[in-house]
Amino acid sequence: MISDKLAAGIAAVAALLLVSIVLGFGIAALLRLWHKYKPVKETDVHDDKHPLGLDR
């Protein structure tokens, strides 16, 4: 009885871990492809040293 619940719990944790890992790798692959084919341009980068105007 207890061993059945324990086995089911371990299987659920393993399935959740597997889904999390696959989702993480999928998002990482999408971001890698996005930045490979649409890289950040120099004009996209804001080089504002004092964005709040606190240099005065």
N, C-alpha and C positions, 0 to 999 in steps of 0.2 A: 504494500500500500504506500508506504513512505518512499520506497525506492522508485516506484512509478512516478510519483510527483517530482522527485529529485531529478529523474531522467528527463522528464518533460521540461522542467525548469532549465536544466543544462542545455537541452536542445533549443529552447527559446532564446537563451542568451547567445548561443552560438549562431543562430539564424540572425539575430539582431546585429551581432558583430560583423557577420558576413555582409549584410545589407549595408551597414555603415561604411565598410571598407570599399565595397563596390561603388557606392555613391560618391565617396571621396575621390577615388581614382577617376570616375567619370567626370566630375566637376573639374578636376585638375587637367584632364585631357582636353576638355572643352576650352578652358582658359588658355592652355598652351597653344591650341590651334587658333584661337581668336587673336592672340598676340603675335602669332607667327604670320598670319595673313593680313592683319590690321595693326601694325606696330604703332607705338606712341611716337608722334612727331614732335619736333622741337617747339612748334607753335602751340602744342597742347600743354606744355609744361609752363607753369607760372613761376617765374623767378622773383617773386615779391619777397624781399627780405623782411619787410615790416608791414604785414598785411593790415594791422590795426592802426597804423600811423603812430606808433609809439616811439619813433626815432627822434622826436623833437624834444 
